[in-house]
Amino acid sequence: MDGLSRRKMVIAGGALGVFGALGVASPARARSLWTWEPSGSVAGKGAGLDPDWVWDEEVDQLVGSVIDRGDVPRVNELLRTWTRNDQPLPDGLPADLREFMEKARQLPSWADRDKLETAAKFNESRGLYLNLLNGVGGGMLSTAIPREARAVYYSKGGADMEDRVAKTSLLGFAVGDLNAYRPDGKVVVEAVKTRLVHAAVRHLLPKSPGWSRTSGGQKIPISQADMLVTWHSLPTYAMRKLLDWKVPMKSAESAGYLHVWQVTAHMLGIRDEYIPASWDAANAQSKQVLDPVLARTREGVELTDILLGQLAEQTSPGGIDRPLVNALARYLVGDQVADWDGIPREPFWEKAIETAWPKLVAFREKLIPLPLVPPLAWTIDEAARQYILFYLTKGRGTRIEIPETNRPG
């Protein structure tokens, strides 16, 4: 570990602190001591350093310099024209940024094109489930992750959640696209841009009084551990739910789905020694880094309410479908996370979804005939499609861009 890492280890101490109160204070839920072995990673080896003390130093220093030099507006304008995996970087970028991006856009040596193609086809055939899980489900999990909720809330994107949802959707749907890692796909572009944004947030957020006051002692946001937590709220969570729903899949499809997210983790700047090599390794790591830190925060509850309100507006202006949205969100993440997120109970719709959704999945997978699917299931099915459409349409016309400021005010 270099000198900067050691310096950060000294100043960035502290576990998760006291969470934002909602009437009463919530006890801190700290991540357990790091014991996950790098032998379970795609690298197969590593130093075994606790990822909570590791960041992305190379790009962090670079983007901090880009911000301090006043280059962000010019860089963002140039990068708006960079939209495909196979497209050359635009002329005019600062030399140091161009050098980094040329290296960062390269796939890891262990990337397997055949597995990536299998994943693309799997994403296409199971798109309804995966988009619902990664969009609505992953969104609800993210607001129950205190560090992530606060990083979002106090950064520039927290002031406009519609725009924040749109930017998040760009990367998520790029990963799930049939062309994801093909030359005409967009994952490489969106992942590299997201890596730059993360570095900018690390540079800017420590200057936010609101974030510093609620960070629980963390001095630099978005550590490697924080990125792993978010990663597990997407593929690891989604695969668990697919298995819970008894969605049939071949071993090659399961392996391919893991692989596309392994490659994406690398492209986002997660070190190979932390990227799980198998689903068993992923589940073990998730239990250590994700499960223990989930908790209630004021910021997370507020963001959840905004997100669910936006989803309800998607299907019915005026939000009359909010009870259905609430119930579906509770079904996707479970009562404990839903309670932390402040999602209201909806007894009628909760019972309806609990009864109808498994039958709807079974029918889609040709496991039961149509007469066994209750009529109300199609209302739920249409709502799910509308929520996915919400995430898809929000991503149109928006761009992932380097911020220069934190949340106004």
Protein Blocks (a to p, Z undefined) as FASTA:
>chain_A
ZZklmmmmmmmgccddddddehiacddddddddfbdfklpmnopaehiafklcccfklmm
mmmmmmmnopmmmmmmmmmmpmbfklccdehiafklmmmmmmmmpccfklcfklmmmmmm
mmmmmmmmmmmmmmmmmmmmmmmmmklmmmmmmmmklmmmmlmmmmmmmmmmmmmpmklm
mmklmklmmmmmmmmmmmmmmmmmmmpmklmmmnnopabghifklmmmmmmmmmmmmmmm
mmmnopacdfklmmmmmmmmmmmmmmnopafklmcfbfklmmmmmmmmmmmmgccdfklm
mmmmmmmmmmmmmmoghilmmmmmmmmmmmmnojklmmmnopacdfklmmmmmmmmmmmm
mmmnopacfklpcfklmmmmmmmmmmmmmmmmmmgopacdddfbdceZZ
